[in-house]
């Protein structure tokens, strides 16, 4: 009877160890995935923060205009800006070339 109980205890301990090890491996994989996602998001955040810091303020844009472009830049109304579909223009130019 003692051997049977001892065998059951050992079997239970081996089974519990395997379950704990498997669960730990799954948790480690989830932690690794989360760390990788955080690393990518930090990199993206740094790029966005850099862009925001250097390009968002009107004073800085005016400074860049005077420093690099002098009188080349003019203010435009946003309603005057048109969007062109490049694919349609390319298709038309190819058709014209064929004719």
Buried (B, 14 or more C-beta within 10 A) or exposed (E): EEEEEEEEEEEEEEEEEEEEEEEEEEEEEEEEEEEEEEEEEEEEEEEEEEEEEEEEEEEEEEEEEEEEEEEEEEEEEEEEEEEEEEEEEEEEEEEEEEE
